Amino acid sequence: MTSLYSSHSDDQPRIRDEFVPLDFDIKIPKYHIPEDQHDPAKIYRFVADELMLDGRARQNLATFCTTFEDKEVRDLMDLSIRKNMIDKDEYPYTAEVEMRCVQMLAELWHASRSHKTIGTSTTGSSEAAMLAGLAFKWSWRSRREKQGQSTDRPNLVTGPVQVCWHKFARYFDVELREIPMDPTRYTLPPEKLARFCDENTIGVVATLGLTFTGHYDPVQTISAVLDELESQTGWNIPIHVDAASGGFVAPFLNPEVKWDFRLPRVRSINASGHKYGLAPIGVGWVVWRESNDLPEDLIFRVNYLGGNMPTFALNFSRPGGQVVAQYYNLLRFGRKGYSSIMSDLQDIALFIAAKLGQMGIFKLIHRGDEGIPVVTWTLQDGIPLPFNLYDLTHELRTRGWQVPAYSLPKNLQNTVVSRVVVRYGFTMDMAAAFIEDVIRALDYFRRHAPAHPLDEKECHGFNHL
């Protein structure tokens, strides 16, 4: 049997099937539940020794997720390890903290105080995005039914989006109309939007911080195009902003940019608390402009944990510690602290972009100045090089740096890029060390050109699926 997340199958040889401690008094199987119970200290050592062999999280420049935290966050997570976020009757103060966070985010994203804003925490932005998509589908279906119209062909229009939106479309039977990238623009092109929309469009998704490059979709222009389309057709198409990364960046770096509830057509926003919200991995947020933007049919009420608790989620039980940590960060840093952190991260991104640009062989796609603090680059055309970006990724890994190389989505799938995500805990000194290691890698390739440059499959060894 092969696990969905296994990198081997039973017919492949394993180097060692057992844990063997230094004192050799016991042997414990790795792939089977042992018959006997064992000393917790020894089991801890076995597991900790294997975890030591993972990459260093703070050198993982591929992930958007938080890899650095205050000691106080660890202490609060420890206090919250037994708290179940769904059990609001048993843990009312944790539930209150969740609602305070929702209120803070609604205010940060300029929700009107005259409206009854509603929102919830989630396990991450993927779940939050799917909940927003479901709200769109239910609201669209309700409108169509009242008009006596068919409800069997819903579609969702997006620019280049993260895989969670592809999952939403497939899991919940919605046609995804993804407007592809083109060589001159990596974001959703407003001038092409109208031709992808029709009376069956449940909504448009704009992304604030594209996974592939770091750019912001032009939400305000998209909203204006949909306003004009409504005046011509009567189609009132709402916008959801996937601000998984940008929701905790734009308010502090680009407060003048209108992308949030200042635009009436924006009905919901999601963000990842565990990205630039600085919380530990495992918390996202979704906020609706008004309570009636979340159809009542999607809310369940359960009484078997005590009380009568409303719940809207794709799962049930989940830990409360990440929500508590999010609240801690919002209080700990405040607006000035978040502004300072995001400004520092942008400065680091601009430093990396400038240094890469000076090398003469990289074409910068995103410098970190017009979006989230992300630097994305590809190789310059017309320069013969003995290596590709997959080779560079592989060589940087020898110094501990995890830098992704990947192809862009449809229309630009032949363009391979690399990306560095600058996050809290990644310092200017670390950035300087990273640049030195890039220079070292390029010098290595000049002296030892790869006989067979790597491809995508060879570069990424672990088979996740």
N, C-alpha and C positions, 0 to 999 in steps of 0.2 A: 504494500500500500504506500502511495506517495502523498504526503501532505500537500495541501494547496500552497503552503509557504515553505516547502522543503527544497533543498538544493541537491538532493540525492534520492534514489529509490533503493528498494531492498536488494535489487540485483547489482547494485554498485558496491564495490569494496569500501569498507570503512577502515581507517587507519587504526582506531582503537574503539572498541565498543563499551569500554568500562572506564570509570574514574579510578585511578590508583593513587592513594595518598602516599606521602613520603615514608610513613612508617609501615606501609604494606600490610596492615592488619585486616583491612577489608577491601573488597572490590564492589563497586556499585555500578549497575548497568546504566548506560546513557539513553537507551531507546526503549526501555521496558520499565514498568513500575516494579521496584524491588519488593521482595517478599517481606523483609523486616524493616522496622524503623531504625533510624540512625541518629548519631550525635549531631545536633543542629550546627555546632561550630564547624564540623568537618564538611557538612553539606554546604554551608555558607562558603567555605573556602573553595570547594569545587566550582560552585557557580561563579563566585567572584573572580577566580582565576580565568575562567573562560570569558567573562565580560571584559577583563583587562585586554583581551586580544581584539576587541572592537577598535575602530578608529576613534581618535580623540574628537569629541563632539565640537569643541570650540574651533577646531581646524576644519570642520565640515562647512565649506563655503558654498555648498550646493543647497542646503536646506534653508527655508525661510523661518524655521521654528527656533524658539528661544533655546539657547545652550548655555546661558549664564544666569545665575540668580543670587539674590542676597541670602545670607544665612537665615535671616528672619523668614524668608519664603519657605525654606526647608522646615523650619520649626512649625510654621502654620500648616504646612502639608502634613506633618507628623500629627498635629492636633486633630486634623480633619480626616485621617485615614479611615475612620469607621463611619464617617457621615455619608449617607446616601442622599444624593441631590433630589431624588424623586420623592423622598419621604419628608414632605414639608410639615407634616403635623408633628413628627418626632423631632425634627431639627428646624424649628421655626426661625431661628436667628440666621442660620445659613440661607434659608429661603429669603429672608429679609435682605441679606447681603446681595443675593442674586438680583432682586428687584431694584436695589440701590444702584447696582452696576448698569442695569437697563436704563434707569432714569439718567444716569450720568452720560451714557453713550447717546441717548436721544437728545440730550441738551448739547453735547459736543457736535452732533450732526444737525443741529438747528431745527429740531422738531418744535412745532408751535406749542406753547403752554396751553393754548385754548383747545387743543385736540387731546383725546385720550390715547396716548401712545401705548403700544403693547409690544412686548418682546420676551425673549427667553435666552438662556444659555444653552449651548449644545456641546457635543464632543469636539467640535471643530467647525471650520467653515464649510466643509463638504456637506455635513448634515444641515447646517444653517441654510445653505444655498438650496438644498432639496426642499426644505420646509417652505422657503419663499416661493419656489417653483410650484409646489402644491397649492399654495394660497392663490397664485395666479390662475392655475388651472381650474380650481373650484369657483373662483369669482367669475371667470370667463364662462364656464359652463352654466352658472346660475343666470347670467345675463342672457345667454343664448336661449336657454329654456323659457325665460320670460317672454322672449321675442318669438317663440315658436320655431326657432331655427335648429339646425342640426348641430350636434356636439361631438361628432365622431372624428374630427380631423384637426385637433389642436396643434399649433406650432409655436415654437419659441425662437426668436431671432437673436443672434449674438454675433460678436466679433470672434477673434481667436480666444478660446476659453480653456480653462483648466478641465481636467478629465471628469470632475464631479458633475459638470453640466451634461456631458455625454452619458454619464450614469443615470442622471435624472431622466433624460429623454428616453433612454432604453427601458429603465425600470418602470416608468409611469406612463409609457405609451404616448409620448409627445414627439412630434417631428422637430428635430433640431436643424434650424437654418443658420448655419455658421458661415458668416461672410469671410472669405479667406483673406489672408495677408496678400500684399503685393510688394514688389521690390522697393517702392517708394514710401510705403506706409505699413507699419506693423500693427496699428490699432484698428478699431471698427471705423470704417469710412462712412461718415454721415451721408455723403452724397449718393451712396448706393443703398441706403437703408430702406427707402420707400418701396423699392421694387421687390424686397424680400417680405414685406408685410401684407397681410390681407385681413379679412373679417374673422379668420380663425387664429390670428396671432394672439396668444394669451399674454405676451409681454416681450419686452426687449431687455436683455442683460448687458449692462455696460460694466467693464472691469476697471477698477482703480488699482493698477499695479499688475500688469500682465505677467503671468508666470514665465513666459518665454523670454521676455526682454526687460520688463520693469516699467514700461510706459503706462500712462493713464489714458483710457479711452476718453474722448471729448464729450463728457456727459451733458454739458450745457447745450452744445450744438446738436447732439442727438435729441435732446428734449425739444429744441426749437423745430427740428425736422418733423417730429411726431406731432407737434402742435399744428404745423402747416398741413400735415397729412390728415389730421382730424377735421380741420376746416374744410377739406376737399371731399372727404369720404364719410365723416361721422364716426370713424373708428377711434375709440378712446383707448389707446394702447399704453399701459403703464410701463414704468421703468423699474427694474431692480438693479441696484448697484452692488456688484460683487467687490466689496472693499476688503477682501481677505487680508491684504497687506496694507493697502493705502488708507484704510479707515483710521488707523492710528498714526499715520504719517502726514497726510494732506492737511488735517486741521492745524498742525503745528508748523509745517514748513510752507504750506501754500494756503493760508487762510482766506485769501481773496478768490480762490478758485471755487466756483459754484458747481458742486457735484452731488450735494446731499439734499436734505429736506427743504432747502431754500428753493428748490425746483419743485413745483406742485406735482409734476408728473412722476417724480420719484416716490414710490409707495413703500419700498422696503430696502433695507441695507443689511448686509452681513459683513462681519469682520472676524478675524482670528485673534482671540486674546493671546494665543500662544505664539504669535508672530511678533509684529511690532507693538502689540499690547504688553509684551515682556513677561507674560505669565508662563508657567510650565506647560509642557505639551498636554493637550487634552481639553481645551476650552475654546469655544467659538460663541458668537453672538449674532442674533438676528433681531432686528427692530422694524416694526411696521409703523408707518406714519400715523395711522388712526386705527382704533380697535376694529372697525368694520372692514379694514383691509385684510384681516385674518378671519376667514369664514368660520362661523360657530361650529359648523359640521366637522371641522378638523380638530376640534378640542374635545378630549375625552376627560371624563370625571370618574375617579375611582375612590372607593371607600374602604378597601380591604387592608389599607395600612393605617386606618384611623382617619377620621375627618372626611372631607369631600374635596379631593384635590384635582384641579384641572391640569391636564398635561397635553402637550403637543410636542412630540419627538418621534424619532424613528426607532429609538430604543426605550428602555425603561430605567432600570437601576444604573446609576453612574456616580463616580466619586464627586464629592463636594470641594475637595481641596484646591483644585485649580480655580474654581470660582472665588474662593476665599483669597487665594493668592492674587487674582486679578483685582479684587477690591483693595487689597494691601497696596498694589502698585499704583492704582489711581490716587489713593490717599498719600502714599509715600512720595511720588514724584510731582503730582499736581501738573497744571498746565505748563508752568515754567520748567519743571524738570523734564517733561516729555519733549518740550520745545528744544531744550538744550541737548538732550540725547539725540534727537533726530537731526539736529543741525550738525552735531559732531559726526554722526554716521554719514551724512551727506558729504562733509569735508573729506572723510576717509575715502569714500567712493570716488570723489573727484581727484584725489591724489592718485589712486590706483589707475583711473582712466588716463590721467595725464602721463603717468610713467609708461603705461602700455602703449599709448599713442606715440611716444618718443622713440619706441623701438623700431618703428618703420615697417613692420610686417603685419601689424594688426589693424583692422578696420573696426572702429568703435561704432556699435549700434545704439548703445545707451550708456551715458556717462554717470547717471545718478542725479542729474540736475533737473530733469523734467518728469519725475516720477518718484518711485521709491528708491532707496539707496542701494541700487543694483548696478553693476557694471557688466555689460554684455558686449562681446566682440567676436569677430570672425577673422579669417586670414585675408589679407589684401589680394585682390585679383592680379594676375600677371607677374607675380613674384615666384620664381621656382624655389621651392623649399623641400628639404629632404624628409619632412615630417608633416603630420597633420595634427589637428586639435585633439584627436583621440590619443595620439602619442604623447602630446604635452600633458594631458590629464594623467596618463599612466606614469610619466616621469615625475610629476609633482607629487603623486601619491607616495613616492619613495621618501619624500620629506615630510609626510604626514598630511599634506593638503588634499582635501577632497574637492575637486573642481569639476563640475559636469561638462561634458561635451555632448551635444545632442543636435538633431536636425530640427529645423523649424517645421511648423505644421503645413497643411495642404497649400499648394501653390509655391511654397518656398522650401519644400522638403529636401531639396538638394543642397540647401545652405546649412552648413554645420557651424554652430556657435558654441562659445563657452560663456560661463556666467559666474560672477562672484556676488553673493548676497552679503552685504555688510550689516551685521547685527550687533545688538547690545553685547558688550564684552569683547568685541573685536576692535583692538586699539590701533592707533596710528603706528606704533612700534611693530605690531604684528603685521600690519599692511606693508611696512617697509621690508620686513623679513620675507614676506610673501613675494614681493617684487624681486628681491635678491635671488630667491629660489627659481623664479621664472627665468631670470638672466642666466642662472646656473644651468637650467634645463636647456635653454637655447644653445649655450656654449657646448653642452654635451652632444646635442644633435649635430653641431658643426663638425665635431671630432668623431662621432660615431653615428653616422646616418643609419636609420633603421632599414634593414634589407627589405622588410615587408611591413609597410605602415599598417597600423591597427585599423580595424573597422569597429562599428558600434558594438557588435556582439562580443568581440574579443576584449574590448575595453572594459565592459561591465561584466564581471565574472559571476556574481551571485544571481541565480535564476529565481526571482521572487514568485513566479507563477508557473 
